[in-house]
């Protein structure tokens, strides 16, 4: 029988598993997100040893005995917002490691303590939003439970023993808006209860004894008590709070609570002994936050007609905040009661210069203990009036008058000597004056219309906020010798550099992004290469590099400064141009040297002289009508040095001109036409002569005119008339003494025989014979 039963159960289990859906949304953390999938039964998963299973927002109606059999490793199970009506007694028995179970917002009509009997590791249990009327019998061993939430609109009673198995809770939330019965002590054994949330709207109206009993059981000095969804409209409705006062609860939070003037005052009366701080804030629902021993916080304070009824309490207050409450005045009579007040926040209200004067009692120094005043976001217009009102507050440290309608700053002002923090941001100031107190350590002038800050020295200022103005450059650093932090974002800065920052001797933090930076080479180099996270010393950019964008030049607009790369020509234009000019000059010098070495200049000069002489000479070769060339006039043009003139005149001319037949010689002393350009005479003489006779000597080589004659003869050699030159060496001379540019002539000296003037008399007859033959155009000697 037992074997048949086992087979039957196994078959049933396999059959059910065959019908169950599979959830495949599991990750490597062993978390399976099976929420919002319209499952009607607990699904299987694709991984083993699941740690977290989320089955919320499905259509599961039943949790059967075997639905969770395969999830023995579960630590967190979320079944909220389904339609669960029944859970098998043993459904959770295999989940002995489960730490968090959420069954909220289902349709459980009753709670069975057997469900939780094996959950020895359970720490979080949420049972809110079902339809059970009672918690049912206790006795479960949830010794590790620390967070418990239970209750719903149908809950009517909490009996002693319902939570018998729970010993130590950190957080408890009870939804009992319709609670009708509470046995005293039902929650009294729970400890330490750091946070308790109670939603008891109905009992507050109908059963204050029940509320008092609950307050008594859950109130400890360390407990943070949240009272939500309550309506306190009569004096008697605040009676349960006297119980809180007796238990010395440190803090209470009223959430979504509606209180009348009378009820609120009564609440404060029963707990006034522990009040040190009052906060009054606006909220859409009239809600009050009370932190006993710390502060009071009241929403929509404009609904209360006067605080004079709280005179018993005001004299103990040290901090008051009335924010965004449409308050236009705090009467001086109220201010007289605030003898211990240190902190006053009247921001985002309707104060004017006149009503602020009334609130501060015309500057008579009534609030002498005030250290902080915040009247930002009001309708104040005169800095002079504000300074006069606070000048007698000998302990004032911090003054916030931002978001007001200031348009100008008076030349001078009177301030208390203790003032170190001043906020005048989000106004319309266009310039700063000596109205600023010299004692300031922190000054906020952000989001004004300032165009300059260069005339006011603040010797002890440590922090300066100038963001959102129209500044074009950093303020001079010598004005602020103690400045450590400078914020100058969203201005019109073009650039800044090391010289600007060196004037700030103690600056350590700078925010200068969102400006119109001109990405010049100096600025980019400074920001990228010399900053590197810190400028020389300890100054650091504390905002993001994304805020440092180029505004100009146009090709770089919108680029991050640290990503800009400029070419050397853009950054070192003068140096590059100088280098280029130097290179060009050096190249030019090298080119000139090369031309000189290759005698190109000489060739050009000779070519130019030759062409000019040929163009200008009146004795150029002319052809007659028949086309015949004009006959030559000379047999030879003699080129010689003036130092060799004696030899030419005594020996050469008589021997050649008196020979038979006589030879006609052209001599520059005798035959050159006077008044003509000498180069023209040389060229004409050469062109009118069959030969050019060079009398070579040391004097010839060093003679300028002989060199000219040799130059022009050299051109004739290049023209192809290699017989035009006759060389006579008057004295021994090497061809190396002939300038190298006369390459043709040097070649002739190397390849042809030239005549040497013999020193022996017996050889001279042969010399003259050979010379006459060479001049007449005979064979090579």
Buried (B, 14 or more C-beta within 10 A) or exposed (E): EEEEEEEEEEEEEEEEBEEBEEBEEBEEEBBBBBBEBEBBBBBBBEBEEBBBBBBBBBEBBBBBBBBBBBBBBBBBBBBBBBEBBBBBEBBBBBBEBBBBBBBBBBBBEEBBBBBBBBBEBBBBBBBBBBBBBBBBBBEBBBEBBBBBBBBBEEBEBBBBBBBBBBBBBBBBBBBBBBBBEBBBEBBBBBEEBBBBBBBBBBBBBEBBEBBBBBBBBBBBEEBBBBBBBBBBBEBEBBBBBBBBBEBBBBBBBBBBBBBBEBBBBBBBBBBBEBBBBBBBBBBEEBBBBBBBBBBBBBBBBBBBEEBEBBEEBBEBBBBBBBBBBEBBBBBBEBBBBBBBBBBBBBBBBBBBBEBBBBBBBEBEBBBEBBBBBBBBBBBBBBBBBBBBBBBBBEEBBBBBBBBBEBEBBEEEBEBBEBBBBBBBBBBEBBBBBBBBBBBBBBBBBBBBEBEBBEEBBBEEBBBBBBBBBEBEBBBBBEBBBBBBBBBBBBBEBBBBBBEBBBBBEBBBBBBBBBBBBBBBBEBBBBBBEEBEEEBEBEBBBBBEBEBBBBBEEEEBEEBBBBEBEBEEEEBBEEEBEEEEEEEEEEEEEEEEEEBEEEBBEBBEEBEEBBEBBBEEBEBBEEEEEEEEEEEEBBBBBBBBBBEBBEBBBEBBBEBBEEBEEEBBBBBBEEBBEEEBBEBBBBBBBBBBBBBBBBBBBBBBBEBEBBBBBBBBBBBBBEEEBBBBBBBBBBBEBEBEEBBEBBBBBBEBBEEBEBBBBEEEEEEBEEBBEBBBEBBBEEEEE
